[in-house]
């Protein structure tokens, strides 16, 4: 697997875009709407391979939740050649399926009962 980007939740999409563009000097490389009702905007710095994805879930969207300190990390995204094989390996390691969108799968991974659950997109 290859790590590709980090997705964070934002409460105010326009204010977040302005911050990352104007203050952090990042540029928008992609944006769109999610099947689950949210909006995403991907940004990148000029000399970095890392991508930051802003995720906004309006009230009524499938993944909308009231803001709670610490809930900003939305997911980590990984690219892999064989999604089903990696999915099975992660489930065998304790992950649970969160949603499936064709060849793209999102899972919650918790390696032990006391560990925080992390959202991963394959």
Secondary structure, DSSP 8 states (H G I E B T S, - for coil): -EEEEEEEE-S-HHHHHHIIIIIS--EEEEEEE-TTS-EEEEEE-TT---EEEEEE--TTSTT-----TT--EEEEEEE-S-HHHHHHHHHHTT-EEEEEETTEEEEEE-SSTTS--EEEE-
